[in-house]
């Protein structure tokens, strides 16, 4: 389902491969799907939960998934 997971406490989801504009923050263990080739820059294009697309620092990936609970009523 996911290609990788966030490995730091929190990391920004940037709107572009360069620049400082942010869409939101991802938390430790959040899963991401790769949304294109890694390229040579410091950021990787990803799609995060909720359909948010953006760029994450490559150094902030490489974690493990966390336990999730789903309550169905």
Predicted model as a PDB file, atoms N, CA, C, CB and O in Angstrom, pLDDT in the B-factor column:
MODEL        1                                                                  
ATOM      1  N   UNK A   1       0.819  -1.190   0.000  1.00 83.00           N  
ATOM      2  CA  UNK A   1       0.000   0.000   0.000  1.00 83.00           C  
ATOM      3  C   UNK A   1       0.866   1.259   0.000  1.00 83.00           C  
ATOM      4  CB  UNK A   1      -0.933  -0.005   1.201  1.00 83.00           C  
ATOM      5  O   UNK A   1       0.657   2.148  -0.825  1.00 83.00           O  
ATOM      6  N   UNK A   2       1.843   1.347   0.921  1.00 90.00           N  
ATOM      7  CA  UNK A   2       2.751   2.489   0.966  1.00 90.00           C  
ATOM      8  C   UNK A   2       4.139   2.054   0.515  1.00 90.00           C  
ATOM      9  CB  UNK A   2       2.806   3.099   2.388  1.00 90.00           C  
ATOM     10  O   UNK A   2       4.523   0.898   0.693  1.00 90.00           O  
ATOM     11  N   UNK A   3       4.896   2.994  -0.074  1.00 92.00           N  
ATOM     12  CA  UNK A   3       6.272   2.701  -0.486  1.00 92.00           C  
ATOM     13  C   UNK A   3       7.273   2.954   0.634  1.00 92.00           C  
ATOM     14  CB  UNK A   3       6.644   3.539  -1.699  1.00 92.00           C  
ATOM     15  O   UNK A   3       8.310   2.293   0.703  1.00 92.00           O  
ATOM     16  N   UNK A   4       6.966   3.911   1.517  1.00 94.00           N  
ATOM     17  CA  UNK A   4       7.897   4.280   2.579  1.00 94.00           C  
ATOM     18  C   UNK A   4       7.122   4.951   3.702  1.00 94.00           C  
ATOM     19  CB  UNK A   4       9.020   5.215   2.044  1.00 94.00           C  
ATOM     20  O   UNK A   4       5.927   5.217   3.576  1.00 94.00           O  
ATOM     21  N   UNK A   5       7.822   5.224   4.811  1.00 94.00           N  
ATOM     22  CA  UNK A   5       7.202   5.828   5.985  1.00 94.00           C  
ATOM     23  C   UNK A   5       8.101   6.923   6.538  1.00 94.00           C  
ATOM     24  CB  UNK A   5       6.919   4.764   7.065  1.00 94.00           C  
ATOM     25  O   UNK A   5       9.321   6.868   6.379  1.00 94.00           O  
ATOM     26  N   UNK A   6       7.503   7.917   7.187  1.00 94.00           N  
ATOM     27  CA  UNK A   6       8.255   9.016   7.802  1.00 94.00           C  
ATOM     28  C   UNK A   6       9.020   8.465   8.998  1.00 94.00           C  
ATOM     29  CB  UNK A   6       7.305  10.187   8.236  1.00 94.00           C  
ATOM     30  O   UNK A   6       8.467   7.726   9.812  1.00 94.00           O  
ATOM     31  N   UNK A   7      10.308   8.833   9.100  1.00 93.00           N  
ATOM     32  CA  UNK A   7      11.166   8.290  10.155  1.00 93.00           C  
ATOM     33  C   UNK A   7      11.567   9.315  11.210  1.00 93.00           C  
ATOM     34  CB  UNK A   7      12.399   7.709   9.544  1.00 93.00           C  
ATOM     35  O   UNK A   7      12.393   9.015  12.072  1.00 93.00           O  
ATOM     36  N   UNK A   8      10.998  10.516  11.159  1.00 94.00           N  
ATOM     37  CA  UNK A   8      11.295  11.564  12.141  1.00 94.00           C  
ATOM     38  C   UNK A   8       9.987  11.985  12.808  1.00 94.00           C  
ATOM     39  CB  UNK A   8      12.004  12.796  11.466  1.00 94.00           C  
ATOM     40  O   UNK A   8       8.905  11.631  12.337  1.00 94.00           O  
ATOM     41  N   UNK A   9      10.086  12.740  13.904  1.00 93.00           N  
ATOM     42  CA  UNK A   9       8.883  13.143  14.635  1.00 93.00           C  
ATOM     43  C   UNK A   9       7.875  13.868  13.749  1.00 93.00           C  
ATOM     44  CB  UNK A   9       9.261  14.031  15.802  1.00 93.00           C  
ATOM     45  O   UNK A   9       6.687  13.547  13.765  1.00 93.00           O  
ATOM     46  N   UNK A  10       8.344  14.838  12.984  1.00 95.00           N  
ATOM     47  CA  UNK A  10       7.480  15.591  12.073  1.00 95.00           C  
ATOM     48  C   UNK A  10       8.313  16.125  10.919  1.00 95.00           C  
ATOM     49  CB  UNK A  10       6.761  16.753  12.814  1.00 95.00           C  
ATOM     50  O   UNK A  10       9.478  16.480  11.095  1.00 95.00           O  
ATOM     51  N   UNK A  11       7.709  16.179   9.742  1.00 95.00           N  
ATOM     52  CA  UNK A  11       8.386  16.715   8.566  1.00 95.00           C  
ATOM     53  C   UNK A  11       7.366  17.442   7.697  1.00 95.00           C  
ATOM     54  CB  UNK A  11       9.096  15.583   7.763  1.00 95.00           C  
ATOM     55  O   UNK A  11       6.226  16.990   7.583  1.00 95.00           O  
ATOM     56  N   UNK A  12       7.753  18.557   7.083  1.00 97.00           N  
ATOM     57  CA  UNK A  12       6.820  19.273   6.211  1.00 97.00           C  
ATOM     58  C   UNK A  12       6.589  18.537   4.896  1.00 97.00           C  
ATOM     59  CB  UNK A  12       7.337  20.674   5.930  1.00 97.00           C  
ATOM     60  O   UNK A  12       7.480  17.864   4.379  1.00 97.00           O  
ATOM     61  N   UNK A  13       5.390  18.678   4.373  1.00 97.00           N  
ATOM     62  CA  UNK A  13       5.071  18.252   3.013  1.00 97.00           C  
ATOM     63  C   UNK A  13       5.095  19.523   2.183  1.00 97.00           C  
ATOM     64  CB  UNK A  13       3.664  17.496   2.919  1.00 97.00           C  
ATOM     65  O   UNK A  13       4.161  20.324   2.233  1.00 97.00           O  
ATOM     66  N   UNK A  14       6.172  19.708   1.414  1.00 97.00           N  
ATOM     67  CA  UNK A  14       6.374  20.928   0.634  1.00 97.00           C  
ATOM     68  C   UNK A  14       5.546  20.894  -0.651  1.00 97.00           C  
ATOM     69  CB  UNK A  14       7.867  21.112   0.300  1.00 97.00           C  
ATOM     70  O   UNK A  14       5.221  19.826  -1.170  1.00 97.00           O  
ATOM     71  N   UNK A  15       5.214  22.076  -1.148  1.00 95.00           N  
ATOM     72  CA  UNK A  15       4.429  22.175  -2.380  1.00 95.00           C  
ATOM     73  C   UNK A  15       5.285  21.993  -3.626  1.00 95.00           C  
ATOM     74  CB  UNK A  15       3.722  23.515  -2.440  1.00 95.00           C  
ATOM     75  O   UNK A  15       4.761  21.663  -4.690  1.00 95.00           O  
ATOM     76  N   UNK A  16       6.606  22.206  -3.511  1.00 93.00           N  
ATOM     77  CA  UNK A  16       7.488  22.073  -4.675  1.00 93.00           C  
ATOM     78  C   UNK A  16       8.814  21.433  -4.259  1.00 93.00           C  
ATOM     79  CB  UNK A  16       7.739  23.457  -5.333  1.00 93.00           C  
ATOM     80  O   UNK A  16       9.105  21.290  -3.072  1.00 93.00           O  
ATOM     81  N   UNK A  17       9.605  21.052  -5.256  1.00 92.00           N  
ATOM     82  CA  UNK A  17      10.890  20.410  -5.000  1.00 92.00           C  
ATOM     83  C   UNK A  17      11.893  21.372  -4.376  1.00 92.00           C  
ATOM     84  CB  UNK A  17      11.454  19.843  -6.287  1.00 92.00           C  
ATOM     85  O   UNK A  17      12.847  20.941  -3.728  1.00 92.00           O  
ATOM     86  N   UNK A  18      11.687  22.657  -4.564  1.00 91.00           N  
ATOM     87  CA  UNK A  18      12.519  23.685  -3.932  1.00 91.00           C  
ATOM     88  C   UNK A  18      11.579  24.731  -3.351  1.00 91.00           C  
ATOM     89  CB  UNK A  18      13.537  24.331  -4.956  1.00 91.00           C  
ATOM     90  O   UNK A  18      10.413  24.798  -3.740  1.00 91.00           O  
ATOM     91  N   UNK A  19      12.057  25.527  -2.451  1.00 92.00           N  
ATOM     92  CA  UNK A  19      11.215  26.545  -1.833  1.00 92.00           C  
ATOM     93  C   UNK A  19      10.736  26.108  -0.458  1.00 92.00           C  
ATOM     94  CB  UNK A  19      10.023  26.857  -2.723  1.00 92.00           C  
ATOM     95  O   UNK A  19      10.995  24.986  -0.023  1.00 92.00           O  
ATOM     96  N   UNK A  20      10.031  27.014   0.224  1.00 94.00           N  
ATOM     97  CA  UNK A  20       9.632  26.774   1.605  1.00 94.00           C  
ATOM     98  C   UNK A  20       8.130  26.695   1.824  1.00 94.00           C  
ATOM     99  CB  UNK A  20      10.184  27.837   2.462  1.00 94.00           C  
ATOM    100  O   UNK A  20       7.696  26.572   2.969  1.00 94.00           O  
ATOM    101  N   UNK A  21       7.313  26.762   0.765  1.00 96.00           N  
ATOM    102  CA  UNK A  21       5.862  26.668   0.925  1.00 96.00           C  
ATOM    103  C   UNK A  21       5.476  25.249   1.322  1.00 96.00           C  
ATOM    104  CB  UNK A  21       5.136  27.082  -0.378  1.00 96.00           C  
ATOM    105  O   UNK A  21       5.915  24.277   0.709  1.00 96.00           O  
ATOM    106  N   UNK A  22       4.635  25.145   2.374  1.00 96.00           N  
ATOM    107  CA  UNK A  22       4.260  23.837   2.910  1.00 96.00           C  
ATOM    108  C   UNK A  22       2.751  23.617   2.806  1.00 96.00           C  
ATOM    109  CB  UNK A  22       4.715  23.706   4.372  1.00 96.00           C  
ATOM    110  O   UNK A  22       1.966  24.551   2.969  1.00 96.00           O  
ATOM    111  N   UNK A  23       2.360  22.385   2.537  1.00 94.00           N  
ATOM    112  CA  UNK A  23       0.937  22.001   2.527  1.00 94.00           C  
ATOM    113  C   UNK A  23       0.477  21.618   3.935  1.00 94.00           C  
ATOM    114  CB  UNK A  23       0.694  20.821   1.544  1.00 94.00           C  
ATOM    115  O   UNK A  23      -0.581  22.044   4.396  1.00 94.00           O  
ATOM    116  N   UNK A  24       1.293  20.808   4.603  1.00 95.00           N  
ATOM    117  CA  UNK A  24       0.961  20.309   5.938  1.00 95.00           C  
ATOM    118  C   UNK A  24       2.220  19.681   6.535  1.00 95.00           C  
ATOM    119  CB  UNK A  24      -0.223  19.271   5.887  1.00 95.00           C  
ATOM    120  O   UNK A  24       3.300  19.755   5.950  1.00 95.00           O  
ATOM    121  N   UNK A  25       2.069  19.076   7.681  1.00 96.00           N  
ATOM    122  CA  UNK A  25       3.168  18.343   8.308  1.00 96.00           C  
ATOM    123  C   UNK A  25       2.782  16.877   8.408  1.00 96.00           C  
ATOM    124  CB  UNK A  25       3.507  18.924   9.712  1.00 96.00           C  
ATOM    125  O   UNK A  25       1.646  16.547   8.746  1.00 96.00           O  
ATOM    126  N   UNK A  26       3.728  16.005   8.114  1.00 95.00           N  
ATOM    127  CA  UNK A  26       3.538  14.572   8.274  1.00 95.00           C  
ATOM    128  C   UNK A  26       4.194  14.146   9.579  1.00 95.00           C  
ATOM    129  CB  UNK A  26       4.124  13.782   7.064  1.00 95.00           C  
ATOM    130  O   UNK A  26       5.193  14.729  10.000  1.00 95.00           O  
ATOM    131  N   UNK A  27       3.632  13.135  10.209  1.00 92.00           N  
ATOM    132  CA  UNK A  27       4.123  12.668  11.502  1.00 92.00           C  
ATOM    133  C   UNK A  27       4.829  11.332  11.368  1.00 92.00           C  
ATOM    134  CB  UNK A  27       2.977  12.554  12.499  1.00 92.00           C  
ATOM    135  O   UNK A  27       4.652  10.612  10.386  1.00 92.00           O  
ATOM    136  N   UNK A  28       5.636  11.012  12.379  1.00 92.00           N  
ATOM    137  CA  UNK A  28       6.393   9.765  12.418  1.00 92.00           C  
ATOM    138  C   UNK A  28       5.468   8.585  12.140  1.00 92.00           C  
ATOM    139  CB  UNK A  28       7.095   9.592  13.783  1.00 92.00           C  
ATOM    140  O   UNK A  28       4.423   8.450  12.777  1.00 92.00           O  
ATOM    141  N   UNK A  29       5.847   7.731  11.192  1.00 90.00           N  
ATOM    142  CA  UNK A  29       5.086   6.549  10.846  1.00 90.00           C  
ATOM    143  C   UNK A  29       4.060   6.767   9.746  1.00 90.00           C  
ATOM    144  CB  UNK A  29       4.406   6.042  12.046  1.00 90.00           C  
ATOM    145  O   UNK A  29       3.487   5.796   9.250  1.00 90.00           O  
ATOM    146  N   UNK A  30       3.808   8.022   9.343  1.00 92.00           N  
ATOM    147  CA  UNK A  30       2.868   8.262   8.245  1.00 92.00           C  
ATOM    148  C   UNK A  30       3.396   7.622   6.969  1.00 92.00           C  
ATOM    149  CB  UNK A  30       2.636   9.782   8.033  1.00 92.00           C  
ATOM    150  O   UNK A  30       4.571   7.766   6.630  1.00 92.00           O  
ATOM    151  N   UNK A  31       2.530   6.923   6.275  1.00 92.00           N  
ATOM    152  CA  UNK A  31       2.912   6.271   5.026  1.00 92.00           C  
ATOM    153  C   UNK A  31       2.813   7.224   3.849  1.00 92.00           C  
ATOM    154  CB  UNK A  31       2.043   5.051   4.779  1.00 92.00           C  
ATOM    155  O   UNK A  31       1.953   8.105   3.830  1.00 92.00           O  
ATOM    156  N   UNK A  32       3.686   7.053   2.871  1.00 95.00           N  
ATOM    157  CA  UNK A  32       3.671   7.839   1.634  1.00 95.00           C  
ATOM    158  C   UNK A  32       3.852   6.904   0.445  1.00 95.00           C  
ATOM    159  CB  UNK A  32       4.782   8.931   1.649  1.00 95.00           C  
ATOM    160  O   UNK A  32       4.509   5.868   0.545  1.00 95.00           O  
ATOM    161  N   UNK A  33       3.263   7.285  -0.668  1.00 95.00           N  
ATOM    162  CA  UNK A  33       3.463   6.586  -1.935  1.00 95.00           C  
ATOM    163  C   UNK A  33       4.338   7.465  -2.810  1.00 95.00           C  
ATOM    164  CB  UNK A  33       2.097   6.258  -2.641  1.00 95.00           C  
ATOM    165  O   UNK A  33       4.123   8.674  -2.890  1.00 95.00           O  
ATOM    166  N   UNK A  34       5.317   6.871  -3.461  1.00 95.00           N  
ATOM    167  CA  UNK A  34       6.174   7.634  -4.356  1.00 95.00           C  
ATOM    168  C   UNK A  34       5.355   8.092  -5.548  1.00 95.00           C  
ATOM    169  CB  UNK A  34       7.395   6.797  -4.812  1.00 95.00           C  
ATOM    170  O   UNK A  34       4.571   7.330  -6.113  1.00 95.00           O  
ATOM    171  N   UNK A  35       5.550   9.345  -5.919  1.00 91.00           N  
ATOM    172  CA  UNK A  35       4.757   9.974  -6.969  1.00 91.00           C  
ATOM    173  C   UNK A  35       5.687  10.453  -8.082  1.00 91.00           C  
ATOM    174  CB  UNK A  35       3.919  11.155  -6.402  1.00 91.00           C  
ATOM    175  O   UNK A  35       5.594  11.600  -8.519  1.00 91.00           O  
ATOM    176  N   UNK A  36       6.573   9.584  -8.535  1.00 88.00           N  
ATOM    177  CA  UNK A  36       7.539   9.941  -9.564  1.00 88.00           C  
ATOM    178  C   UNK A  36       8.926   9.498  -9.165  1.00 88.00           C  
ATOM    179  CB  UNK A  36       7.521  11.439  -9.826  1.00 88.00           C  
ATOM    180  O   UNK A  36       9.119   8.977  -8.066  1.00 88.00           O  
ATOM    181  N   UNK A  37       9.899   9.696 -10.042  1.00 89.00           N  
ATOM    182  CA  UNK A  37      11.275   9.274  -9.745  1.00 89.00           C  
ATOM    183  C   UNK A  37      11.895  10.112  -8.627  1.00 89.00           C  
ATOM    184  CB  UNK A  37      12.141   9.369 -11.005  1.00 89.00           C  
ATOM    185  O   UNK A  37      11.495  11.252  -8.394  1.00 89.00           O  
ATOM    186  N   UNK A  38      12.866   9.532  -7.952  1.00 86.00           N  
ATOM    187  CA  UNK A  38      13.508  10.205  -6.820  1.00 86.00           C  
ATOM    188  C   UNK A  38      14.262  11.455  -7.243  1.00 86.00           C  
ATOM    189  CB  UNK A  38      14.454   9.256  -6.121  1.00 86.00           C  
ATOM    190  O   UNK A  38      14.295  12.433  -6.495  1.00 86.00           O  
ATOM    191  N   UNK A  39      14.868  11.446  -8.419  1.00 81.00           N  
ATOM    192  CA  UNK A  39      15.631  12.604  -8.863  1.00 81.00           C  
ATOM    193  C   UNK A  39      16.911  12.781  -8.075  1.00 81.00           C  
ATOM    194  CB  UNK A  39      14.794  13.849  -8.757  1.00 81.00           C  
ATOM    195  O   UNK A  39      17.281  11.923  -7.273  1.00 81.00           O  
ATOM    196  N   UNK A  40      17.584  13.895  -8.303  1.00 84.00           N  
ATOM    197  CA  UNK A  40      18.872  14.142  -7.659  1.00 84.00           C  
ATOM    198  C   UNK A  40      18.793  15.162  -6.533  1.00 84.00           C  
ATOM    199  CB  UNK A  40      19.867  14.606  -8.680  1.00 84.00           C  
ATOM    200  O   UNK A  40      19.780  15.366  -5.826  1.00 84.00           O  
ATOM    201  N   UNK A  41      17.654  15.803  -6.349  1.00 88.00           N  
ATOM    202  CA  UNK A  41      17.505  16.811  -5.300  1.00 88.00           C  
ATOM    203  C   UNK A  41      17.341  16.193  -3.924  1.00 88.00           C  
ATOM    204  CB  UNK A  41      16.321  17.698  -5.598  1.00 88.00           C  
ATOM    205  O   UNK A  41      17.382  14.972  -3.767  1.00 88.00           O  
ATOM    206  N   UNK A  42      17.157  17.049  -2.931  1.00 92.00           N  
ATOM    207  CA  UNK A  42      17.032  16.605  -1.547  1.00 92.00           C  
ATOM    208  C   UNK A  42      15.621  16.155  -1.199  1.00 92.00           C  
ATOM    209  CB  UNK A  42      17.451  17.709  -0.617  1.00 92.00           C  
ATOM    210  O   UNK A  42      15.402  15.590  -0.127  1.00 92.00           O  
ATOM    211  N   UNK A  43      14.646  16.400  -2.097  1.00 94.00           N  
ATOM    212  CA  UNK A  43      13.257  16.054  -1.819  1.00 94.00           C  
ATOM    213  C   UNK A  43      12.721  15.035  -2.810  1.00 94.00           C  
ATOM    214  CB  UNK A  43      12.393  17.297  -1.843  1.00 94.00           C  
ATOM    215  O   UNK A  43      13.146  14.975  -3.964  1.00 94.00           O  
ATOM    216  N   UNK A  44      11.787  14.245  -2.334  1.00 95.00           N  
ATOM    217  CA  UNK A  44      11.175  13.187  -3.155  1.00 95.00           C  
ATOM    218  C   UNK A  44       9.685  13.495  -3.338  1.00 95.00           C  
ATOM    219  CB  UNK A  44      11.371  11.774  -2.493  1.00 95.00           C  
ATOM    220  O   UNK A  44       9.008  13.831  -2.367  1.00 95.00           O  
ATOM    221  N   UNK A  45       9.162  13.385  -4.572  1.00 96.00           N  
ATOM    222  CA  UNK A  45       7.726  13.609  -4.771  1.00 96.00           C  
ATOM    223  C   UNK A  45       6.930  12.428  -4.206  1.00 96.00           C  
ATOM    224  CB  UNK A  45       7.405  13.809  -6.280  1.00 96.00           C  
ATOM    225  O   UNK A  45       7.220  11.269  -4.504  1.00 96.00           O  
ATOM    226  N   UNK A  46       5.923  12.741  -3.389  1.00 96.00           N  
ATOM    227  CA  UNK A  46       5.122  11.703  -2.748  1.00 96.00           C  
ATOM    228  C   UNK A  46       3.652  12.092  -2.743  1.00 96.00           C  
ATOM    229  CB  UNK A  46       5.611  11.450  -1.314  1.00 96.00           C  
ATOM    230  O   UNK A  46       3.283  13.242  -2.983  1.00 96.00           O  
ATOM    231  N   UNK A  47       2.837  11.099  -2.464  1.00 96.00           N  
ATOM    232  CA  UNK A  47       1.416  11.322  -2.204  1.00 96.00           C  
ATOM    233  C   UNK A  47       1.171  10.804  -0.798  1.00 96.00           C  
ATOM    234  CB  UNK A  47       0.481  10.602  -3.277  1.00 96.00           C  
ATOM    235  O   UNK A  47       1.437   9.638  -0.504  1.00 96.00           O  
ATOM    236  N   UNK A  48       0.664  11.670   0.070  1.00 93.00           N  
ATOM    237  CA  UNK A  48       0.435  11.316   1.467  1.00 93.00           C  
ATOM    238  C   UNK A  48      -1.032  10.970   1.693  1.00 93.00           C  
ATOM    239  CB  UNK A  48       0.864  12.467   2.395  1.00 93.00           C  
ATOM    240  O   UNK A  48      -1.863  11.108   0.795  1.00 93.00           O  
ATOM    241  N   UNK A  49      -1.331  10.525   2.893  1.00 83.00           N  
ATOM    242  CA  UNK A  49      -2.702  10.179   3.266  1.00 83.00           C  
ATOM    243  C   UNK A  49      -3.630  11.364   3.025  1.00 83.00           C  
ATOM    244  CB  UNK A  49      -2.769   9.736   4.742  1.00 83.00           C  
ATOM    245  O   UNK A  49      -3.254  12.515   3.246  1.00 83.00           O  
ATOM    246  N   UNK A  50      -4.818  11.077   2.579  1.00 84.00           N  
ATOM    247  CA  UNK A  50      -5.771  12.135   2.280  1.00 84.00           C  
ATOM    248  C   UNK A  50      -5.631  12.672   0.869  1.00 84.00           C  
ATOM    249  CB  UNK A  50      -5.612  13.254   3.258  1.00 84.00           C  
ATOM    250  O   UNK A  50      -6.290  13.647   0.509  1.00 84.00           O  
ATOM    251  N   UNK A  51      -4.773  12.043   0.059  1.00 89.00           N  
ATOM    252  CA  UNK A  51      -4.598  12.472  -1.325  1.00 89.00           C  
ATOM    253  C   UNK A  51      -3.746  13.709  -1.503  1.00 89.00           C  
ATOM    254  CB  UNK A  51      -5.912  12.717  -1.927  1.00 89.00           C  
ATOM    255  O   UNK A  51      -3.738  14.300  -2.582  1.00 89.00           O  
ATOM    256  N   UNK A  52      -3.032  14.110  -0.475  1.00 93.00           N  
ATOM    257  CA  UNK A  52      -2.173  15.296  -0.571  1.00 93.00           C  
ATOM    258  C   UNK A  52      -0.877  14.944  -1.288  1.00 93.00           C  
ATOM    259  CB  UNK A  52      -1.870  15.874   0.833  1.00 93.00           C  
ATOM    260  O   UNK A  52      -0.153  14.038  -0.874  1.00 93.00           O  
ATOM    261  N   UNK A  53      -0.594  15.662  -2.354  1.00 96.00           N  
ATOM    262  CA  UNK A  53       0.655  15.465  -3.092  1.00 96.00           C  
ATOM    263  C   UNK A  53       1.626  16.572  -2.731  1.00 96.00           C  
ATOM    264  CB  UNK A  53       0.406  15.435  -4.623  1.00 96.00           C  
ATOM    265  O   UNK A  53       1.226  17.704  -2.460  1.00 96.00           O  
ATOM    266  N   UNK A  54       2.904  16.233  -2.732  1.00 96.00           N  
ATOM    267  CA  UNK A  54       3.931  17.217  -2.432  1.00 96.00           C  
ATOM    268  C   UNK A  54       5.298  16.576  -2.412  1.00 96.00           C  
ATOM    269  CB  UNK A  54       3.651  17.896  -1.104  1.00 96.00           C  
ATOM    270  O   UNK A  54       5.515  15.526  -3.017  1.00 96.00           O  
ATOM    271  N   UNK A  55       6.214  17.212  -1.716  1.00 96.00           N  
ATOM    272  CA  UNK A  55       7.605  16.769  -1.664  1.00 96.00           C  
ATOM    273  C   UNK A  55       8.057  16.667  -0.214  1.00 96.00           C  
ATOM    274  CB  UNK A  55       8.523  17.735  -2.453  1.00 96.00           C  
ATOM    275  O   UNK A  55       7.765  17.539   0.605  1.00 96.00           O  
ATOM    276  N   UNK A  56       8.781  15.580   0.093  1.00 96.00           N  
ATOM    277  CA  UNK A  56       9.309  15.337   1.434  1.00 96.00           C  
ATOM    278  C   UNK A  56      10.813  15.186   1.330  1.00 96.00           C  
ATOM    279  CB  UNK A  56       8.663  14.073   2.087  1.00 96.00           C  
ATOM    280  O   UNK A  56      11.320  14.666   0.336  1.00 96.00           O  
ATOM    281  N   UNK A  57      11.536  15.639   2.356  1.00 96.00           N  
ATOM    282  CA  UNK A  57      12.982  15.442   2.384  1.00 96.00           C  
ATOM    283  C   UNK A  57      13.283  13.944   2.378  1.00 96.00           C  
ATOM    284  CB  UNK A  57      13.614  16.130   3.631  1.00 96.00           C  
ATOM    285  O   UNK A  57      12.715  13.180   3.159  1.00 96.00           O  
ATOM    286  N   UNK A  58      14.179  13.540   1.493  1.00 95.00           N  
ATOM    287  CA  UNK A  58      14.548  12.123   1.395  1.00 95.00           C  
ATOM    288  C   UNK A  58      15.112  11.602   2.717  1.00 95.00           C  
ATOM    289  CB  UNK A  58      15.572  11.916   0.272  1.00 95.00           C  
ATOM    290  O   UNK A  58      14.883  10.448   3.078  1.00 95.00           O  
ATOM    291  N   UNK A  59      15.844  12.448   3.435  1.00 95.00           N  
ATOM    292  CA  UNK A  59      16.463  12.038   4.691  1.00 95.00           C  
ATOM    293  C   UNK A  59      15.419  11.741   5.774  1.00 95.00           C  
ATOM    294  CB  UNK A  59      17.419  13.121   5.174  1.00 95.00           C  
ATOM    295  O   UNK A  59      15.727  11.061   6.753  1.00 95.00           O  
ATOM    296  N   UNK A  60      14.184  12.245   5.610  1.00 95.00           N  
ATOM    297  CA  UNK A  60      13.137  12.046   6.606  1.00 95.00           C  
ATOM    298  C   UNK A  60      12.295  10.804   6.344  1.00 95.00           C  
ATOM    299  CB  UNK A  60      12.247  13.253   6.654  1.00 95.00           C  
ATOM    300  O   UNK A  60      11.339  10.541   7.074  1.00 95.00           O  
ATOM    301  N   UNK A  61      12.636  10.043   5.319  1.00 95.00           N  
ATOM    302  CA  UNK A  61      11.935   8.800   5.015  1.00 95.00           C  
ATOM    303  C   UNK A  61      12.772   7.616   5.457  1.00 95.00           C  
ATOM    304  CB  UNK A  61      11.614   8.702   3.511  1.00 95.00           C  
ATOM    305  O   UNK A  61      13.949   7.774   5.785  1.00 95.00           O  
ATOM    306  N   UNK A  62      12.181   6.439   5.470  1.00 91.00           N  
ATOM    307  CA  UNK A  62      12.918   5.229   5.830  1.00 91.00           C  
ATOM    308  C   UNK A  62      12.462   4.636   7.143  1.00 91.00           C  
ATOM    309  CB  UNK A  62      14.384   5.522   5.900  1.00 91.00           C  
ATOM    310  O   UNK A  62      13.152   3.787   7.707  1.00 91.00           O  
ATOM    311  N   UNK A  63      11.320   5.062   7.642  1.00 81.00           N  
ATOM    312  CA  UNK A  63      10.808   4.545   8.906  1.00 81.00           C  
ATOM    313  C   UNK A  63       9.976   3.290   8.717  1.00 81.00           C  
ATOM    314  CB  UNK A  63       9.986   5.599   9.602  1.00 81.00           C  
ATOM    315  O   UNK A  63       9.986   2.668   7.655  1.00 81.00           O  
ATOM    316  N   UNK A  64       9.264   2.937   9.759  1.00 81.00           N  
ATOM    317  CA  UNK A  64       8.387   1.772   9.743  1.00 81.00           C  
ATOM    318  C   UNK A  64       6.959   2.228  10.010  1.00 81.00           C  
ATOM    319  CB  UNK A  64       8.839   0.714  10.794  1.00 81.00           C  
ATOM    320  O   UNK A  64       6.730   3.289  10.589  1.00 81.00           O  
ATOM    321  N   UNK A  65       6.019   1.424   9.585  1.00 82.00           N  
ATOM    322  CA  UNK A  65       4.628   1.763   9.851  1.00 82.00           C  
ATOM    323  C   UNK A  65       4.324   1.566  11.336  1.00 82.00           C  
ATOM    324  CB  UNK A  65       3.677   0.907   8.979  1.00 82.00           C  
ATOM    325  O   UNK A  65       4.977   0.774  12.016  1.00 82.00           O  
ATOM    326  N   UNK A  66       3.343   2.283  11.814  1.00 77.00           N  
ATOM    327  CA  UNK A  66       2.910   2.152  13.196  1.00 77.00           C  
ATOM    328  C   UNK A  66       1.631   1.332  13.234  1.00 77.00           C  
ATOM    329  CB  UNK A  66       2.699   3.543  13.852  1.00 77.00           C  
ATOM    330  O   UNK A  66       0.962   1.147  12.217  1.00 77.00           O  
ATOM    331  N   UNK A  67       1.314   0.860  14.386  1.00 73.00           N  
ATOM    332  CA  UNK A  67       0.076   0.124  14.575  1.00 73.00           C  
ATOM    333  C   UNK A  67      -1.100   1.069  14.408  1.00 73.00           C  
ATOM    334  CB  UNK A  67       0.040  -0.555  15.958  1.00 73.00           C  
ATOM    335  O   UNK A  67      -1.108   2.156  14.986  1.00 73.00           O  
ATOM    336  N   UNK A  68      -2.086   0.670  13.631  1.00 73.00           N  
ATOM    337  CA  UNK A  68      -3.277   1.482  13.420  1.00 73.00           C  
ATOM    338  C   UNK A  68      -4.495   0.703  13.824  1.00 73.00           C  
ATOM    339  CB  UNK A  68      -3.390   1.934  11.964  1.00 73.00           C  
ATOM    340  O   UNK A  68      -4.575  -0.506  13.611  1.00 73.00           O  
ATOM    341  N   UNK A  69      -5.449   1.402  14.410  1.00 78.00           N  
ATOM    342  CA  UNK A  69      -6.723   0.809  14.779  1.00 78.00           C  
ATOM    343  C   UNK A  69      -7.815   1.450  13.959  1.00 78.00           C  
ATOM    344  CB  UNK A  69      -7.002   0.970  16.284  1.00 78.00           C  
ATOM    345  O   UNK A  69      -7.813   2.665  13.759  1.00 78.00           O  
ATOM    346  N   UNK A  70      -8.735   0.661  13.487  1.00 83.00           N  
ATOM    347  CA  UNK A  70      -9.907   1.158  12.794  1.00 83.00           C  
ATOM    348  C   UNK A  70     -11.125   0.677  13.551  1.00 83.00           C  
ATOM    349  CB  UNK A  70      -9.938   0.691  11.310  1.00 83.00           C  
ATOM    350  O   UNK A  70     -11.325  -0.526  13.713  1.00 83.00           O  
ATOM    351  N   UNK A  71     -11.946   1.613  14.019  1.00 90.00           N  
ATOM    352  CA  UNK A  71     -13.164   1.287  14.732  1.00 90.00           C  
ATOM    353  C   UNK A  71     -14.337   1.449  13.788  1.00 90.00           C  
ATOM    354  CB  UNK A  71     -13.334   2.171  15.985  1.00 90.00           C  
ATOM    355  O   UNK A  71     -14.567   2.531  13.248  1.00 90.00           O  
ATOM    356  N   UNK A  72     -15.063   0.390  13.594  1.00 93.00           N  
ATOM    357  CA  UNK A  72     -16.229   0.430  12.706  1.00 93.00           C  
ATOM    358  C   UNK A  72     -17.460   0.236  13.575  1.00 93.00           C  
ATOM    359  CB  UNK A  72     -16.146  -0.671  11.571  1.00 93.00           C  
ATOM    360  O   UNK A  72     -17.601  -0.762  14.281  1.00 93.00           O  
ATOM    361  N   UNK A  73     -18.331   1.203  13.503  1.00 86.00           N  
ATOM    362  CA  UNK A  73     -19.529   1.170  14.326  1.00 86.00           C  
ATOM    363  C   UNK A  73     -20.733   0.808  13.487  1.00 86.00           C  
ATOM    364  CB  UNK A  73     -19.747   2.511  15.017  1.00 86.00           C  
ATOM    365  O   UNK A  73     -21.846   0.729  14.007  1.00 86.00           O  
TER     366      UNK A  73                                                      
ENDMDL                                                                          
END                                                                             
